[in-house]
Amino acid sequence: MKCNKSILFVLTICISFILAACQGLIKKPEKTVYPQKAITMIVPYGAGGTTDLTGRQLAIQMGKHLGNKMVVVNQGGVSGSIGAKTVLDATPDGYTVLFTADSLGTQRVMGISEMSYDDFSPIIVAVNDPKVIVVNKTSKYESLTDLISDIKARPGKVKMSHTGPGGSGHVQKLIYDKLGLDIADTAYPGGSDCIVAVLGNQVDFTNSNYSTVTGYLESGDMRLLAVSATYRLDKYPDVPTLAEVIPEAEKYLDTPFTPLSLVVNKNVPEEIKSILREAALKAVQEKEWEDYVTKNSLEKLYEKYTDEETAKEFYAKWESLVSWLIYDAGAAKYSPEKFGIPRP
């Protein structure tokens, strides 16, 4: 019996040593670190536009802080809905993200898609590309006052180009309607076509994104009459805002009309969203980003909407204002009420 106990004791010690050795050899699986590969940034519009160029700049700067690059892919069509759907259909693992303009806020009421900002989580509300009022260098309008006076004197005769119902240029036209200014508006396929229409004297003026006309302003081919906002541009401190000339416009112009945002499928894990937000906040501190923003007079929305809560509040306010403007003008397919969007 004593011998059996000794043998049992020795066996127990041996087994303990074996188990300890095995535990040392078998390592616990390490936690996956994100990102382990390149991230695809979908820009749901064509190459060369403001959203595309800004998205590319942000992608470069974020790549520095993510340890993996962001690859920009343009997937335009149907007011940005095709690219947005690609992001929603992708596996929600943070490797497919969306850099978009404002079209997510109007797709439902326009009957384009069933998507909205609610389907996504904001990573960063990046910038606003200010809307500006420009004319041909040979235009008879030397100032915004000249333009407004002629619109009042010849209702329905002064021509303006825009990119079609629901677009930011069309929204500007609807604001003019609210201010009692009767303008003859003509829709064109894209922003560059609207500019060509001004340069070719097919229309009298257009409300363009500032970044798309900087070259024409610098060359003298276009004249800047006003900024369709409540603040002046640093580069053109003598050019007034529409709100200065028509004070009633201020309540409409306080909202950035061309917000550019980085968003992801709302089902992406929170830890991945946090990593992306941290990288985005570091990216906008980079000198190259600062230089790009300054050069194009972009409004730094990331300084106003600093977290997910304020970003979502901004989207809701934007969607309410613009959706009802479009619907009241008869340009929307559905009432905002259908989607629970309150009047502003």
C-alpha positions as CSV (number, residue, x, y, z in Angstrom):
1,M,0.0,0.0,0.0
2,K,2.8,2.3,0.9
3,C,4.5,1.6,-2.5
4,N,1.3,2.3,-4.4
5,K,1.0,5.7,-2.6
6,S,4.6,6.5,-3.6
7,I,4.0,5.6,-7.2
8,L,0.8,7.6,-7.3
9,F,2.6,10.6,-5.8
10,V,5.4,10.3,-8.5
11,L,2.8,10.1,-11.3
12,T,1.0,13.1,-10.0
13,I,4.2,15.1,-10.0
14,C,5.0,14.0,-13.6
15,I,1.5,14.9,-14.8
16,S,1.8,18.3,-13.2
17,F,5.2,18.9,-15.0
18,I,3.7,17.8,-18.3
19,L,0.7,20.1,-18.0
20,A,2.9,23.0,-17.1
21,A,5.1,22.3,-20.1
22,C,2.1,22.1,-22.4
23,Q,0.7,25.4,-21.1
24,G,3.9,27.0,-21.9
25,L,3.9,25.7,-25.5
26,I,0.3,26.5,-26.3
27,K,-0.2,30.2,-26.6
28,K,-3.5,31.9,-26.3
29,P,-4.7,33.4,-29.6
30,E,-3.7,37.1,-29.9
31,K,-6.4,39.7,-30.3
32,T,-6.7,40.8,-34.0
33,V,-5.4,44.3,-34.5
34,Y,-7.3,46.6,-36.9
35,P,-6.5,47.3,-39.7
36,Q,-4.5,44.4,-40.9
37,K,-4.9,45.4,-44.6
38,A,-5.7,48.3,-46.8
39,I,-9.1,50.1,-46.2
40,T,-11.3,50.9,-49.2
41,M,-12.8,54.4,-49.2
42,I,-15.8,54.6,-51.5
43,V,-16.4,58.1,-53.0
44,P,-19.9,57.8,-54.5
45,Y,-19.3,60.5,-57.2
46,G,-16.9,60.9,-60.1
47,A,-13.2,61.7,-59.9
48,G,-12.0,65.2,-59.7
49,G,-14.8,66.8,-57.8
50,T,-14.7,68.4,-54.4
51,T,-15.8,65.3,-52.5
52,D,-13.3,63.1,-54.4
53,L,-10.3,65.5,-53.8
54,T,-11.2,66.0,-50.2
55,G,-11.7,62.3,-49.5
56,R,-8.3,61.5,-51.1
57,Q,-6.6,64.1,-48.9
58,L,-8.2,62.7,-45.8
59,A,-7.4,59.1,-46.8
60,I,-3.7,60.0,-47.2
61,Q,-3.5,61.6,-43.8
62,M,-5.5,58.9,-42.0
63,G,-3.3,56.2,-43.5
64,K,-0.4,57.7,-41.5
65,H,-2.1,57.0,-38.3
66,L,-3.8,53.7,-39.1
67,G,-0.7,51.8,-40.1
68,N,-2.3,50.8,-43.4
69,K,-3.3,52.9,-46.4
70,M,-6.8,53.9,-47.5
71,V,-7.5,53.2,-51.2
72,V,-10.0,55.5,-52.8
73,V,-12.5,54.1,-55.2
74,N,-14.9,56.3,-57.2
75,Q,-18.3,54.7,-57.7
76,G,-20.6,57.4,-59.0
77,G,-24.3,57.3,-60.1
78,V,-27.8,58.0,-59.0
79,S,-27.0,60.9,-56.6
80,G,-24.4,58.9,-54.7
81,S,-26.8,56.0,-53.9
82,I,-24.8,53.3,-55.8
83,G,-21.6,53.9,-53.8
84,A,-23.5,54.2,-50.5
85,K,-25.2,50.9,-51.2
86,T,-21.9,49.2,-51.9
87,V,-20.7,50.2,-48.4
88,L,-23.9,48.9,-46.8
89,D,-23.7,45.6,-48.6
90,A,-20.1,45.0,-47.7
91,T,-19.1,43.0,-44.6
92,P,-19.3,45.5,-41.7
93,D,-15.8,45.0,-40.6
94,G,-14.4,48.5,-41.2
95,Y,-12.6,47.7,-44.4
96,T,-15.1,49.5,-46.6
97,V,-16.0,53.1,-45.6
98,L,-17.9,55.9,-47.3
99,F,-16.8,59.5,-47.9
100,T,-19.9,61.3,-49.0
101,A,-21.5,64.7,-49.6
102,D,-25.0,65.6,-48.5
103,S,-27.0,63.3,-50.8
104,L,-27.7,60.8,-48.0
105,G,-30.0,63.4,-46.5
106,T,-32.3,63.6,-49.4
107,Q,-32.4,60.2,-51.1
108,R,-35.5,59.0,-49.3
109,V,-37.7,62.0,-50.1
110,M,-36.5,62.1,-53.6
111,G,-37.4,58.4,-54.1
112,I,-33.9,57.6,-55.1
113,S,-33.2,55.0,-52.4
114,E,-34.4,54.0,-48.9
115,M,-31.0,54.9,-47.4
116,S,-30.3,57.8,-45.1
117,Y,-27.7,59.0,-42.5
118,D,-29.5,56.7,-40.0
119,D,-28.0,53.6,-41.8
120,F,-24.5,54.8,-41.1
121,S,-22.3,55.9,-38.1
122,P,-20.3,59.1,-38.5
123,I,-16.6,58.9,-38.1
124,I,-16.0,62.6,-38.8
125,V,-18.0,65.4,-40.3
126,A,-15.1,66.8,-42.2
127,V,-15.7,70.1,-44.0
128,N,-18.2,72.2,-45.9
129,D,-17.5,73.5,-49.3
130,P,-19.1,77.0,-49.3
131,K,-21.6,77.9,-52.0
132,V,-20.7,81.0,-53.9
133,I,-22.6,83.2,-56.4
134,V,-20.5,83.6,-59.6
135,V,-21.0,85.2,-63.0
136,N,-19.0,85.5,-66.3
137,K,-16.2,88.0,-66.4
138,T,-18.2,89.9,-69.0
139,S,-21.4,90.0,-67.0
140,K,-23.2,93.2,-66.5
141,Y,-23.6,92.4,-62.8
142,E,-20.8,94.0,-60.9
143,S,-22.2,93.2,-57.5
144,L,-24.8,91.0,-55.7
145,T,-27.0,94.1,-55.4
146,D,-27.0,94.5,-59.2
147,L,-28.0,90.9,-59.6
148,I,-30.8,91.0,-57.1
149,S,-32.1,94.3,-58.5
150,D,-32.4,92.8,-62.0
151,I,-34.1,89.6,-60.6
152,K,-36.7,91.8,-59.0
153,A,-37.1,94.0,-62.1
154,R,-37.4,91.0,-64.4
155,P,-39.1,88.2,-62.5
156,G,-38.6,84.8,-64.2
157,K,-36.1,86.1,-66.7
158,V,-32.7,86.0,-65.0
159,K,-31.2,82.5,-65.6
160,M,-29.4,80.3,-63.1
161,S,-27.8,76.9,-63.7
162,H,-27.9,74.0,-61.1
163,T,-27.4,70.3,-61.0
164,G,-31.1,69.2,-60.8
165,P,-33.8,68.6,-58.2
166,G,-32.4,67.8,-54.8
167,G,-28.9,69.0,-55.5
168,S,-27.3,71.7,-53.4
169,G,-27.5,74.2,-56.2
170,H,-31.2,73.5,-56.6
171,V,-31.6,74.0,-52.8
172,Q,-30.1,77.5,-53.3
173,K,-32.7,78.2,-55.9
174,L,-35.4,77.1,-53.4
175,I,-34.0,79.6,-50.9
176,Y,-34.3,82.4,-53.5
177,D,-37.9,81.3,-53.9
178,K,-38.4,81.7,-50.1
179,L,-36.9,85.2,-50.3
180,G,-39.4,86.2,-53.1
181,L,-36.8,86.1,-55.9
182,D,-38.3,84.6,-59.1
183,I,-35.4,83.0,-61.1
184,A,-35.4,81.0,-64.3
185,D,-33.5,77.9,-63.3
186,T,-32.0,75.4,-65.7
187,A,-30.8,71.9,-64.7
188,Y,-27.5,70.5,-66.0
189,P,-25.9,67.0,-65.5
190,G,-23.1,68.2,-63.2
191,G,-21.4,71.0,-61.5
192,S,-18.8,71.4,-64.2
193,D,-21.7,71.7,-66.8
194,C,-23.2,74.5,-64.7
195,I,-19.9,76.4,-64.8
196,V,-19.5,75.9,-68.6
197,A,-23.0,77.3,-68.9
198,V,-21.9,80.5,-67.1
199,L,-18.7,80.7,-69.1
200,G,-20.6,80.3,-72.4
201,N,-23.3,82.9,-71.3
202,Q,-26.0,80.3,-71.6
203,V,-27.1,81.4,-68.1
204,D,-26.6,84.6,-66.1
205,F,-25.1,83.1,-62.9
206,T,-24.8,79.9,-60.8
207,N,-24.4,78.9,-57.2
208,S,-21.3,76.8,-57.3
209,N,-19.1,75.1,-54.6
210,Y,-16.2,77.5,-54.1
211,S,-13.5,74.9,-54.6
212,T,-14.7,74.1,-58.1
213,V,-14.4,77.8,-59.3
214,T,-11.2,78.9,-57.6
215,G,-9.2,78.5,-60.8
216,Y,-11.7,80.5,-62.8
217,L,-11.7,83.3,-60.2
218,E,-7.9,83.4,-60.1
219,S,-7.7,83.5,-64.0
220,G,-10.3,86.2,-64.1
221,D,-12.8,84.2,-66.2
222,M,-15.4,84.4,-63.5
223,R,-16.4,87.1,-61.0
224,L,-17.4,86.4,-57.4
225,L,-20.4,88.3,-56.3
226,A,-21.2,86.8,-52.9
227,V,-20.9,83.9,-50.5
228,S,-24.1,82.0,-49.9
229,A,-23.5,81.7,-46.2
230,T,-23.3,83.8,-43.0
231,Y,-19.5,84.3,-43.1
232,R,-17.1,85.8,-45.6
233,L,-14.2,84.0,-47.2
234,D,-10.8,84.8,-45.8
235,K,-9.4,85.0,-49.3
236,Y,-12.1,87.4,-50.5
237,P,-12.8,89.6,-47.4
238,D,-14.4,92.3,-49.4
239,V,-17.0,90.0,-51.0
240,P,-20.3,90.1,-49.0
241,T,-22.5,87.2,-47.9
242,L,-26.0,86.8,-49.2
243,A,-27.2,87.2,-45.6
244,E,-25.6,90.6,-45.4
245,V,-27.5,91.9,-48.5
246,I,-30.7,90.0,-47.7
247,P,-30.9,89.6,-43.9
248,E,-34.0,87.3,-44.1
249,A,-31.7,84.7,-45.7
250,E,-29.7,84.2,-42.6
251,K,-32.1,81.6,-41.1
252,Y,-31.5,79.4,-44.2
253,L,-27.8,80.0,-44.7
254,D,-26.7,79.1,-41.1
255,T,-26.7,75.5,-42.2
256,P,-23.7,74.1,-44.2
257,F,-25.2,73.0,-47.5
258,T,-22.4,70.8,-48.8
259,P,-21.1,68.8,-45.8
260,L,-18.6,66.2,-46.6
261,S,-18.4,63.3,-44.1
262,L,-16.6,60.0,-43.5
263,V,-19.2,57.4,-42.3
264,V,-19.3,53.6,-41.9
265,N,-22.1,51.0,-41.8
266,K,-23.7,51.4,-38.4
267,N,-23.1,47.7,-37.7
268,V,-19.3,48.0,-37.7
269,P,-18.0,47.1,-34.2
270,E,-17.6,50.0,-31.9
271,E,-13.9,49.4,-31.2
272,I,-13.2,49.7,-35.0
273,K,-15.2,52.9,-35.2
274,S,-13.1,54.3,-32.3
275,I,-9.9,53.5,-34.1
276,L,-11.1,55.2,-37.2
277,R,-12.3,58.3,-35.3
278,E,-9.0,58.6,-33.5
279,A,-7.1,58.4,-36.8
280,A,-9.5,60.9,-38.4
281,L,-9.0,63.4,-35.6
282,K,-5.2,63.1,-35.9
283,A,-5.4,63.4,-39.7
284,V,-7.0,66.8,-39.6
285,Q,-4.2,68.1,-37.5
286,E,-1.6,67.2,-40.2
287,K,-0.1,70.2,-42.0
288,E,-0.9,68.9,-45.4
289,W,-4.6,68.7,-44.5
290,E,-4.5,72.2,-42.9
291,D,-2.9,73.6,-46.1
292,Y,-5.5,71.9,-48.3
293,V,-8.4,73.2,-46.2
294,T,-7.0,76.8,-46.2
295,K,-6.3,76.8,-49.9
296,N,-9.9,75.8,-50.7
297,S,-11.5,78.0,-48.0
298,L,-13.3,74.9,-46.6
299,E,-15.3,75.3,-43.4
300,K,-13.9,73.1,-40.7
301,L,-17.0,71.2,-39.6
302,Y,-15.0,68.9,-37.4
303,E,-14.4,71.8,-35.0
304,K,-18.2,72.3,-34.7
305,Y,-19.4,68.7,-34.6
306,T,-16.8,67.0,-32.4
307,D,-18.3,63.6,-31.6
308,E,-20.9,61.1,-32.7
309,E,-23.8,62.8,-30.8
310,T,-23.2,66.3,-32.3
311,A,-22.7,64.8,-35.7
312,K,-26.1,63.0,-35.6
313,E,-27.8,66.2,-34.4
314,F,-26.3,68.1,-37.3
315,Y,-27.5,65.4,-39.8
316,A,-31.0,65.5,-38.4
317,K,-31.2,69.3,-38.6
318,W,-29.8,69.3,-42.2
319,E,-32.2,66.6,-43.3
320,S,-35.2,68.5,-41.8
321,L,-34.3,71.8,-43.4
322,V,-33.4,70.6,-46.9
323,S,-36.1,67.8,-47.2
324,W,-38.9,70.2,-46.4
325,L,-37.5,72.9,-48.7
326,I,-37.5,70.4,-51.6
327,Y,-40.9,68.9,-50.7
328,D,-42.6,72.3,-50.3
329,A,-41.3,73.2,-53.8
330,G,-42.9,70.2,-55.3
331,A,-39.6,68.6,-56.2
332,A,-39.7,65.6,-53.8
333,K,-41.4,62.3,-54.5
334,Y,-42.4,61.7,-50.9
335,S,-43.3,63.9,-47.9
336,P,-40.7,64.0,-45.2
337,E,-43.5,63.0,-42.8
338,K,-43.4,59.5,-44.4
339,F,-40.0,59.1,-42.8
340,G,-40.7,60.9,-39.5
341,I,-38.7,63.9,-40.5
342,P,-40.1,66.9,-38.6
343,R,-40.4,70.4,-40.0
344,P,-37.6,72.7,-39.0
